[in-house]
Amino acid sequence: MPARPSEIHYLPDTADFARRVARKAGLPARAVATRRFPDRESLVQVAAPVARSVVLTAQLHDPDPKLIRVLLAADALRRNGAERVRLLVPYLPYMRQDAAFEPGQAVAQRVFTRTLGRSFDEIITLEPHLHRARSLTFGGRCRARTLSAAPVLAEWCRRRRGRVVLVGPDEESRRWVRAVARRASLAFVVGRKIRLGDRRVRIEFPETVQADRAILLDDIASSGATLAAAARALHRRGIDHVEAAVVHAIFAPGASRRIRAAGIERIASCDTVPHVSNAIRTAGIFGPAVLARGGARRG
């Protein structure tokens, strides 16, 4: 059985998040030093020696400039004593590009996951945005562990006042929204999404949505189009107060303005991607996961 990790290492821009996870896990947190040479190449250095089993923490939003440092850090950890290196990445990018949608395109999800899989023994992430793939795999001996944000989302939703209903924007979200609703002991409804373009969707809900306050739930907010369309549909059904809670706050330019214009009073997000809306901490989920032995799926 694999040994439990005895250290958490983190890249500089992940310091606050990694320290919170380390406190929950009761493990020391050690910074990975990075700098750039004049030619823009990266130098990565760990504080040697390191433990035999370690966890590297990295936040991979805006992934392209960060990926090489993650791979270099994994190599540095192994060269300085680590026999088992696990990656904790709260938001896993490139999951939506799981097919070649037009001739000549790469399947970015496959390239990205296999690249990570060659450097790590296990990868732990939260609510990866999977579509056609039924499960997350990294190839070879790398295990995948996907965690649910339902416990922390339910806790946040329970604190909202009034007669609250949880809302999923489309049928794809039903199972996930139902899990949050059950934990929070709240009613839920699910809409029907009709996609009109890359950033245009229409959402339809049942004729009656009985509540004083609706909380839209989504795993990722990027353009804001889905949340905005759902909010407008809820207002048409007579819901005066609409809020949103999302796991990964990507928020492309213009997304926050689009959401506010649709009448969403507040948006709260998990701290998987740093954003002003971060109000839901996930260290309580990742801490126990870091300490767990086995139980992960082999990729």
C-alpha positions in Angstrom: 0.0 0.0 0.0 1.4 3.4 -0.9 2.8 5.5 2.0 1.0 8.6 3.2 2.7 11.8 2.1 4.8 13.6 4.7 5.3 16.9 2.9 3.3 19.3 0.7 5.3 21.4 -1.8 3.9 24.3 -3.6 4.7 26.7 -6.4 4.9 30.4 -5.5 1.5 31.5 -6.9 -0.2 28.7 -4.9 1.1 29.6 -1.5 -2.1 30.6 0.3 -4.1 27.7 -1.0 -1.4 25.1 -0.3 -0.9 26.3 3.2 -4.6 26.0 4.0 -4.6 22.4 2.7 -1.4 21.6 4.6 -3.0 22.8 7.9 -6.1 20.6 7.3 -3.8 17.7 6.5 -1.5 18.4 9.4 1.6 18.4 7.1 4.5 20.8 6.6 4.3 23.0 3.5 7.5 23.8 1.6 7.9 26.4 -1.1 9.3 25.5 -4.5 11.7 28.3 -5.7 11.3 29.5 -9.3 12.9 32.2 -11.4 13.3 33.0 -15.1 16.5 33.3 -17.0 17.0 36.2 -19.4 15.9 33.9 -22.3 12.6 33.3 -20.4 13.3 29.7 -19.6 12.4 28.6 -16.0 14.6 27.4 -13.2 12.9 25.3 -10.5 14.5 24.3 -7.3 13.2 22.4 -4.2 14.6 22.5 -0.7 16.6 19.2 -0.6 16.4 16.6 0.6 12.6 15.8 0.3 10.5 13.1 1.8 9.9 9.8 0.1 6.2 10.6 -0.6 5.2 14.1 -1.4 2.4 16.2 -2.8 3.0 19.1 -5.2 0.2 21.7 -5.2 -0.4 23.9 -8.3 -3.2 26.1 -9.5 -3.3 25.6 -13.3 -5.7 28.3 -14.5 -3.9 30.1 -17.3 -2.1 26.8 -17.8 0.3 27.3 -20.7 3.0 29.4 -18.9 2.6 27.2 -15.7 2.8 23.7 -17.1 6.6 23.5 -17.6 7.2 24.6 -14.0 5.0 21.9 -12.8 6.8 19.3 -14.8 10.2 20.6 -13.7 9.1 20.6 -10.1 8.1 16.9 -10.3 11.5 16.0 -11.7 13.3 18.0 -9.0 11.3 16.3 -6.3 12.2 12.9 -7.6 15.9 13.7 -8.1 16.1 14.8 -4.4 14.5 11.8 -2.7 10.9 11.5 -3.6 9.8 8.1 -4.7 6.1 8.9 -4.9 5.0 12.3 -6.2 1.3 13.3 -6.3 -0.1 16.4 -7.9 -3.0 18.4 -6.2 -4.5 20.6 -8.9 -7.8 22.2 -7.7 -8.8 23.3 -11.3 -7.8 21.0 -14.1 -7.8 22.9 -17.5 -8.2 21.7 -21.1 -11.0 19.3 -20.1 -13.6 20.8 -22.5 -11.3 20.1 -25.5 -12.0 16.4 -25.5 -12.5 16.0 -29.2 -11.3 17.4 -32.5 -14.3 19.6 -33.3 -13.0 20.6 -36.7 -10.5 19.1 -39.2 -6.9 19.9 -38.2 -7.4 20.3 -34.5 -5.6 18.6 -31.7 -7.4 16.7 -28.9 -6.0 18.9 -26.2 -7.5 17.0 -23.2 -5.7 13.9 -24.2 -2.4 15.7 -24.8 -2.6 17.5 -21.5 -3.6 14.6 -19.3 -1.0 12.3 -20.7 1.7 14.9 -20.3 0.9 15.2 -16.6 0.5 11.4 -16.2 4.0 10.8 -17.2 5.4 12.9 -14.3 3.1 11.9 -11.4 1.9 8.8 -9.6 -1.5 10.3 -8.7 -3.4 13.5 -9.6 -6.1 14.9 -7.3 -8.6 17.4 -8.6 -12.0 18.9 -7.9 -15.0 18.7 -10.3 -13.2 18.3 -13.6 -15.4 19.6 -16.4 -15.9 16.4 -18.3 -18.3 16.0 -21.2 -18.0 13.0 -23.5 -15.4 11.3 -21.2 -17.1 9.2 -18.5 -14.0 9.3 -16.2 -10.7 11.1 -15.9 -7.6 9.1 -16.9 -3.9 10.1 -17.2 -2.4 7.0 -18.8 0.2 4.6 -17.6 0.6 4.1 -13.8 -0.8 7.5 -12.9 -4.0 7.4 -10.8 -6.8 9.9 -11.0 -8.8 11.0 -8.0 -11.7 13.4 -8.6 -13.4 15.0 -5.6 -16.8 16.5 -5.2 -17.5 20.1 -4.2 -21.0 19.2 -3.0 -20.2 19.3 0.7 -18.9 22.9 0.7 -21.5 24.1 -1.8 -24.2 22.7 0.4 -22.9 24.3 3.5 -22.8 27.7 1.7 -26.3 27.3 0.4 -27.8 26.3 3.7 -26.7 29.7 5.1 -28.9 31.7 2.6 -32.1 33.1 3.9 -35.6 32.7 2.8 -37.3 30.0 0.8 -34.4 28.8 -1.3 -34.4 26.6 -4.4 -31.2 25.3 -6.0 -31.1 25.5 -9.8 -29.2 23.6 -12.4 -28.9 25.3 -15.8 -29.3 22.1 -17.8 -30.0 18.4 -17.7 -26.2 17.7 -17.6 -26.1 19.3 -14.1 -29.0 17.3 -12.6 -27.0 14.6 -10.8 -24.5 17.2 -9.4 -27.2 19.7 -8.3 -29.3 16.9 -6.7 -26.3 15.9 -4.6 -25.9 19.4 -3.3 -29.6 19.8 -2.7 -29.7 16.5 -0.7 -26.8 17.6 1.5 -28.4 21.1 2.1 -32.0 19.7 2.5 -33.2 22.1 -0.2 -35.5 21.8 -3.2 -34.0 21.9 -6.7 -35.0 22.3 -10.3 -33.2 21.8 -13.6 -33.5 23.8 -16.7 -33.3 22.9 -20.4 -30.4 24.6 -22.3 -30.6 25.5 -25.9 -27.3 26.6 -27.3 -27.5 29.3 -30.0 -23.7 29.9 -30.4 -20.4 30.0 -28.5 -21.7 32.7 -26.1 -25.5 32.6 -26.7 -27.8 30.1 -24.9 -31.4 30.1 -24.0 -32.6 28.4 -20.8 -36.1 27.2 -20.1 -37.5 26.2 -16.7 -40.8 24.5 -15.6 -43.8 26.7 -15.4 -43.7 27.0 -11.6 -40.6 27.6 -9.6 -41.7 28.3 -6.1 -39.1 30.1 -4.0 -38.1 33.5 -2.7 -34.5 33.0 -3.7 -32.9 30.9 -6.4 -29.2 29.8 -6.3 -27.8 28.9 -9.6 -25.2 26.1 -9.4 -22.5 25.4 -12.0 -19.2 23.7 -12.0 -17.5 26.4 -14.1 -18.2 30.0 -15.0 -16.3 31.2 -18.1 -18.2 33.5 -20.5 -21.1 33.9 -18.0 -23.6 33.2 -20.8 -25.3 30.2 -19.2 -25.6 31.9 -15.8 -27.0 35.0 -17.3 -29.6 33.2 -19.5 -30.7 31.1 -16.5 -31.1 34.2 -14.3 -33.2 35.9 -16.9 -35.4 32.8 -17.2 -35.8 32.6 -13.4 -36.8 36.3 -13.3 -39.5 35.6 -15.9 -40.8 32.9 -13.6 -41.2 35.5 -10.8 -38.1 34.9 -8.8 -37.0 38.2 -7.5 -33.7 37.2 -5.9 -31.1 35.2 -7.9 -27.6 34.3 -6.7 -25.0 31.9 -8.1 -22.5 29.5 -6.7 -19.8 28.0 -8.9 -16.8 25.8 -8.4 -14.3 27.2 -10.8 -14.4 31.0 -11.4 -12.6 31.4 -14.8 -14.6 34.5 -15.8 -13.4 35.6 -19.3 -13.4 39.4 -20.0 -16.9 40.8 -19.9 -18.4 37.8 -17.9 -18.9 39.7 -14.6 -20.6 42.5 -16.4 -22.9 40.1 -18.3 -23.8 38.3 -15.1 -24.6 41.5 -13.2 -26.7 42.8 -16.1 -28.9 39.6 -15.9 -29.8 40.4 -12.4 -27.7 38.0 -10.4 -27.3 39.7 -7.0 -24.3 37.8 -5.8 -21.9 35.2 -7.1 -19.8 33.0 -4.8 -17.0 30.7 -6.0 -14.7 28.1 -4.6 -11.1 29.0 -4.1 -9.9 26.7 -6.8 -9.2 29.7 -9.1 -8.2 33.0 -7.3 -11.0 35.5 -7.9 -12.7 38.3 -6.0 -15.8 36.1 -5.8 -14.0 33.3 -3.8 -16.2 32.7 -0.7 -16.1 28.9 -0.5 -12.9 27.3 0.8 -12.1 23.8 -0.3 -9.1 22.9 2.0 -11.5 20.8 4.1 -12.0 18.6 1.1 -8.4 18.4 -0.1 -6.8 17.9 3.3 -8.4 14.4 4.0 -7.9 13.5 0.3 -4.2 14.2 0.5 -3.9 11.8 3.6 -6.0 9.0 2.1 -4.2 5.9 1.0 -5.5 4.1 -2.1 -9.1 4.3 -3.2 -8.2 6.2 -6.4 -8.9 5.0 -9.9 -6.0 3.8 -12.0 -5.7 5.7 -15.3 
